[in-house]
Amino acid sequence: MSGKDVNNLADRISAVYVVCGLLFIFSFEKLSNRITSKRGNYYGIVAMILAIISTLFLDEIKTEFIKFLIPLIVGGILGIVSSALIKITRIPEYIAFTHSLIGICNVLLAFANFLDPSQLPKLDLIIITFDIFIGMLTFSGSFVAFLKFLNIFDKPIYILGCGRHLLNLFLICGVITLSTLFLYNSTIIYLIIIAGISLILGINLVFMS
């Protein structure tokens, strides 16, 4: 496979990861409510299956498959054991908690890719920014959903009233602005601020719903 084909494949896989991230957002939004949590679980399952299948096409998987097979087996065993031990009534909060872990892992991987010494094209910078946004949004939103399932925050809190929608719009505009600045001046401080804004946005979306 030529270098151009490898880059095209990597771009397609990254696009699938973006779709998975969006599905995880839809998932934790549904998980914030017990009535819609079943649908949220389906979104999460589809997202994870897509992520695993697309990852199998990476060249790193083909050349060093054993390094990826071990954590895949270990994760599968932990998932089977934990699901067997957890009561059926606790499945939604279990899924919400694992989604939060997926989100923070995505953020850490994005930062690791950015700190890679090799030169990154702008497309990769866009994907890194989007991964941090989606990952932190998933982490904070899913963790709040987890707390709501534990009846810690079991009712919507309308601190800002309708103003919370304006706050969400302001935060999203902030992310877009910082992402644009990041493309022209690839400084890690922009990514850190984007992560912080995404954290607040995820909390606001689920905490007040």
ZAPA-40812 format. One line per 10 residues: number of its first residue (from 1); for each residue z, y, x of N, C-alpha, C. Coordinates in pm, whole numbers, plus 50000, padded with zeros to 5 digits. Example, Ala and Ser with C-alpha at 12.3 -4.5 7.8 and 13.67 -1.06 7.14 Angstrom:
! ZAPA-40812
1> 50780/49431/51319/50780/49550/51230/50780/49670/51320  50708/49775/51285/50714/49894/51367/50787/50003/51290 $
! end
This chain:
! ZAPA-40812
1> 50000/49881/50084/50000/50000/50000/50000/50125/50088  49907/50220/50062/49897/50340/50144/50012/50434/50116  50027/50535/50207/50135/50631/50190/50122/50708/50060  49998/50741/50021/49976/50814/49897/50018/50730/49777  49983/50601/49779/50022/50511/49670/50173/50498/49660  50239/50493/49777/50385/50483/49779/50448/50607/49716  50394/50723/49751/50448/50848/49695/50426/50855/49544  50308/50810/49499/50280/50809/49356/50374/50716/49282  50400/50598/49341/50491/50503/49280/50632/50561/49273  50674/50625/49382/50808/50685/49385/50821/50795/49279 $
11> 50715/50873/49259/50716/50979/49159/50727/50921/49019  50653/50811/48995/50660/50747/48863/50799/50692/48836  50858/50630/48938/50993/50575/48923/51093/50687/48898  51076/50798/48968/51165/50912/48947/51151/50966/48805  51028/50965/48753/51006/51010/48615/51077/50918/48516  51076/50787/48545/51148/50692/48460/51298/50718/48466  51348/50751/48586/51490/50783/48600/51527/50905/48516  51436/51002/48510/51461/51121/48428/51472/51082/48280  51380/50994/48235/51385/50945/48097/51517/50873/48072  51559/50793/48168/51687/50721/48155/51803/50820/48142 $
21> 51796/50927/48222/51900/51028/48213/51907/51092/48075  51790/51120/48018/51787/51178/47883/51843/51081/47781  51811/50953/47797/51865/50852/47706/52016/50843/47716  52068/50857/47837/52213/50856/47855/52277/50977/47787  52208/51092/47790/52260/51209/47721/52268/51183/47570  52157/51128/47514/52158/51094/47372/52268/50991/47343  52290/50903/47439/52389/50797/47421/52530/50853/47409  52570/50938/47507/52708/50985/47501/52728/51085/47388  52618/51152/47344/52630/51241/47229/52663/51159/47103  52601/51040/47091/52630/50952/46978/52767/50885/46993 $
31> 52808/50861/47119/52936/50796/47142/53055/50884/47105  53032/51013/47090/53143/51103/47057/53190/51085/46913  53117/51006/46836/53152/50982/46697/53154/50831/46671  53260/50783/46609/53272/50638/46585/53162/50584/46495  53113/50666/46404/53012/50621/46309/52878/50597/46379  52844/50683/46475/52715/50673/46543/52724/50604/46679  52843/50553/46714/52862/50496/46848/52775/50373/46873  52745/50296/46766/52662/50177/46782/52522/50217/46829  52467/50321/46769/52336/50369/46810/52341/50423/46953  52451/50488/46987/52468/50538/47123/52467/50426/47225 $
41> 52530/50313/47190/52530/50197/47280/52389/50146/47303  52307/50146/47199/52169/50099/47212/52091/50189/47308  52110/50319/47296/52043/50413/47387/52083/50383/47532  52213/50361/47553/52261/50331/47688/52205/50201/47743  52194/50100/47658/52141/49970/47701/51995/49984/47743  51916/50054/47660/51774/50073/47692/51758/50150/47823  51841/50254/47841/51834/50335/47964/51865/50250/48087  51966/50166/48079/52005/50085/48194/51899/49980/48226  51841/49918/48123/51735/49819/48146/51615/49883/48213  51576/50002/48166/51464/50074/48227/51493/50108/48372 $
51> 51616/50152/48400/51653/50190/48536/51647/50070/48630  51697/49956/48583/51699/49836/48668/51558/49787/48695  51475/49781/48590/51338/49731/48606/51257/49821/48699  51269/49954/48680/51192/50045/48765/51239/50040/48910  51368/50018/48931/51421/50009/49067/51365/49889/49141  51335/49783/49069/51281/49662/49132/51144/49685/49196  51077/49794/49159/50945/49824/49215/50953/49904/49345  51071/49949/49381/51085/50025/49506/51057/49936/49627  50997/49994/49729/50967/49918/49850/51094/49870/49919  51203/49949/49908/51328/49908/49970/51380/49777/49910 $
61> 51353/49758/49781/51396/49635/49715/51319/49516/49771  51189/49536/49794/51104/49426/49841/51138/49386/49984  51171/49484/50068/51196/49455/50209/51340/49410/50236  51435/49461/50157/51575/49426/50178/51638/49389/50045  51580/49291/49981/51620/49253/49845/51765/49207/49839  51812/49139/49942/51947/49083/49940/52053/49192/49929  52026/49309/49988/52123/49420/49983/52140/49472/49841  52037/49460/49760/52044/49506/49623/52086/49394/49528  52059/49269/49569/52094/49156/49483/52246/49138/49476  52314/49158/49588/52460/49139/49592/52532/49233/49497 $
71> 52510/49365/49506/52580/49453/49410/52537/49430/49266  52412/49386/49246/52365/49356/49111/52444/49239/49052  52465/49135/49134/52542/49019/49088/52688/49055/49066  52745/49129/49162/52886/49168/49151/52906/49255/49026  52817/49353/49006/52828/49437/48888/52813/49359/48759  52719/49262/48759/52702/49178/48640/52825/49096/48608  52887/49040/48713/53009/48960/48693/53122/49046/48640  53140/49164/48700/53245/49255/48654/53222/49297/48509  53095/49320/48474/53064/49358/48337/53095/49247/48238  53060/49123/48274/53088/49008/48185/53238/48987/48169 $
81> 53310/48990/48282/53455/48967/48277/53526/49077/48198  53491/49202/48228/53558/49313/48160/53528/49315/48011  53403/49283/47975/53368/49281/47833/53438/49167/47760  53465/49057/47832/53537/48945/47771/53685/48978/47749  53739/49061/47835/53881/49096/47827/53909/49210/47729  53809/49292/47705/53829/49409/47619/53805/49371/47473  53893/49418/47386/53879/49389/47244/53755/49459/47187  53700/49399/47082/53577/49450/47024/53594/49592/46974  53716/49626/46929/53740/49762/46879/53744/49865/46991  53752/49818/47116/53758/49910/47229/53624/49922/47303 $
91> 53521/49859/47250/53390/49863/47317/53335/50005/47331  53341/50089/47225/53284/50224/47239/53345/50305/47353  53480/50303/47364/53540/50380/47473/53512/50318/47609  53498/50186/47612/53462/50119/47737/53323/50163/47783  53228/50169/47690/53093/50213/47722/53094/50359/47766  53171/50442/47695/53179/50583/47731/53232/50602/47872  53333/50524/47908/53391/50536/48042/53292/50492/48150  53222/50382/48125/53123/50335/48224/53006/50433/48236  52970/50499/48125/52865/50600/48131/52907/50716/48220  53036/50752/48212/53084/50861/48298/53073/50823/48445 $
101> 53099/50696/48476/53085/50650/48615/52939/50654/48658  52849/50616/48568/52705/50621/48598/52664/50765/48629  52715/50858/48550/52680/50998/48569/52723/51051/48705  52848/51025/48744/52896/51077/48872/52826/51009/48989  52791/50880/48973/52713/50812/49077/52577/50877/49095  52515/50916/48983/52385/50982/48990/52395/51115/49064  52503/51188/49040/52524/51316/49108/52541/51295/49258  52623/51197/49296/52648/51171/49438/52520/51127/49509  52438/51045/49442/52311/51001/49501/52216/51120/49520  52215/51211/49423/52129/51328/49434/52169/51414/49553 $
111> 52299/51435/49571/52346/51512/49685/52312/51441/49816  52326/51307/49817/52293/51230/49937/52146/51242/49971  52059/51240/49870/51915/51255/49894/51883/51394/49948  51954/51494/49897/51929/51630/49945/51971/51646/50091  52081/51581/50128/52132/51593/50265/52056/51505/50364  51960/51427/50314/51878/51346/50403/51802/51439/50498  51804/51411/50628/51741/51501/50725/51590/51513/50712  51524/51418/50647/51378/51426/50633/51341/51539/50538  51223/51596/50559/51177/51709/50478/51142/51661/50338  51190/51735/50236/51165/51698/50099/51058/51787/50037 $
121> 50958/51728/49973/50862/51810/49899/50929/51873/49776  50864/51972/49717/50927/52044/49606/50948/51956/49484  50861/51856/49465/50879/51766/49352/51012/51693/49363  51045/51649/49485/51172/51581/49505/51289/51675/49484  51273/51801/49519/51379/51899/49496/51403/51919/49347  51295/51919/49271/51308/51931/49125/51383/51811/49069  51348/51692/49116/51413/51569/49068/51561/51568/49106  51592/51612/49229/51732/51619/49273/51812/51713/49183  51754/51829/49155/51821/51926/49068/51844/51867/48929  51741/51801/48876/51751/51742/48743/51852/51628/48741 $
131> 51855/51549/48848/51951/51439/48857/52095/51491/48855  52120/51600/48927/52255/51657/48929/52291/51712/48791  52196/51778/48728/52220/51833/48594/52250/51721/48494  52162/51621/48489/52179/51510/48395/52305/51428/48428  52324/51402/48558/52438/51320/48600/52570/51384/48568  52587/51512/48597/52713/51579/48569/52734/51596/48420  52625/51620/48348/52633/51629/48201/52679/51496/48142  52622/51387/48193/52661/51253/48148/52806/51223/48182  52847/51258/48305/52983/51233/48349/53085/51304/48261  53070/51436/48245/53169/51512/48171/53166/51480/48021 $
141> 53045/51470/47964/53035/51440/47822/53088/51303/47787  53055/51203/47868/53101/51067/47841/53252/51055/47858  53306/51127/47957/53451/51119/47979/53527/51184/47864  53476/51294/47812/53539/51356/47695/53529/51264/47574  53411/51199/47558/53396/51102/47450/53498/50989/47464  53520/50945/47587/53621/50842/47615/53759/50888/47571  53795/51011/47602/53925/51066/47563/53937/51078/47410  53825/51111/47346/53826/51122/47200/53848/50986/47135  53791/50882/47194/53813/50748/47141/53958/50704/47157  54025/50760/47257/54168/50730/47277/54256/50818/47189 $
151> 54192/50896/47101/54261/50986/47008/54335/51099/47081  54294/51128/47203/54353/51242/47274/54289/51370/47222  54158/51367/47202/54088/51477/47137/54007/51419/47023  54074/51383/46915/54007/51310/46808/53943/51400/46703  53963/51532/46714/53903/51623/46617/53828/51734/46691  53719/51781/46632/53646/51892/46697/53735/52015/46710  53722/52088/46820/53800/52209/46843/53701/52325/46854  53706/52412/46757/53610/52522/46751/53675/52649/46805  53699/52650/46933/53763/52765/46996/53674/52888/46987  53546/52868/47010/53453/52981/47014/53375/52997/46884 $
161> 53400/52911/46785/53323/52919/46662/53176/52896/46690  53091/52974/46623/52946/52962/46645/52907/53011/46783  52997/53083/46849/52967/53134/46982/52949/53024/47085  52992/52903/47053/52977/52794/47150/52830/52761/47172  52746/52784/47069/52603/52759/47085/52541/52862/47179  52587/52986/47168/52541/53089/47261/52587/53058/47403  52709/53002/47415/52758/52963/47547/52671/52853/47606  52634/52754/47523/52547/52646/47570/52412/52700/47616  52357/52794/47538/52228/52854/47574/52240/52932/47705  52350/53004/47720/52373/53080/47843/52385/52987/47963 $
171> 52455/52875/47946/52471/52779/48055/52338/52715/48093  52257/52679/47993/52127/52619/48020/52036/52718/48093  52038/52844/48049/51958/52947/48118/52005/52963/48262  52137/52951/48283/52190/52959/48418/52139/52846/48506  52135/52725/48450/52084/52610/48525/51936/52630/48561  51858/52677/48465/51714/52700/48490/51694/52805/48599  51771/52912/48591/51759/53020/48691/51796/52970/48830  51909/52901/48839/51955/52851/48969/51859/52745/49024  51802/52664/48936/51706/52562/48980/51582/52627/49039  51537/52736/48977/51421/52809/49029/51451/52870/49166 $
181> 51569/52930/49180/51610/52987/49309/51621/52879/49416  51666/52760/49372/51684/52649/49466/51551/52603/49524  51444/52611/49446/51312/52569/49494/51261/52659/49607  51302/52785/49604/51255/52880/49705/51353/52895/49821  51478/52860/49796/51579/52867/49901/51672/52747/49885  51636/52637/49947/51705/52509/49925/51842/52507/49993  51935/52579/49931/52072/52586/49981/52162/52502/49891  52253/52428/49950/52336/52336/49873/52427/52409/49776  52457/52536/49802/52546/52610/49713/52489/52617/49571  52354/52625/49561/52291/52627/49429/52318/52495/49354 $
191> 52308/52384/49426/52334/52254/49364/52478/52242/49318  52570/52294/49397/52713/52288/49361/52739/52368/49234  52678/52488/49226/52697/52571/49107/52633/52505/48985  52514/52446/49004/52448/52375/48894/52536/52260/48844  52598/52188/48938/52687/52079/48900/52806/52131/48819  52861/52245/48860/52974/52303/48788/52936/52348/48648  52819/52412/48635/52772/52456/48503/52747/52336/48413  52686/52233/48468/52656/52111/48390/52785/52044/48344  52888/52048/48428/53018/51993/48391/53073/52063/48268  53068/52196/48269/53118/52275/48155/53033/52250/48031 $
201> 52902/52241/48049/52812/52218/47936/52839/52083/47871  52856/51979/47950/52885/51847/47894/53015/51844/47817  53116/51911/47869/53246/51918/47799/53230/51992/47667  53158/52103/47671/53141/52185/47551/53062/52111/47444  52960/52035/47484/52877/51964/47387/52954/51858/47310  53041/51784/47379/53111/51671/47316/53249/51713/47266  53317/51798/47339/53453/51839/47304/53458/51907/47169  53351/51980/47134/53352/52058/47011/53260/51998/46905  53236/51865/46917/53151/51801/46815/53227/51692/46744 $
! end
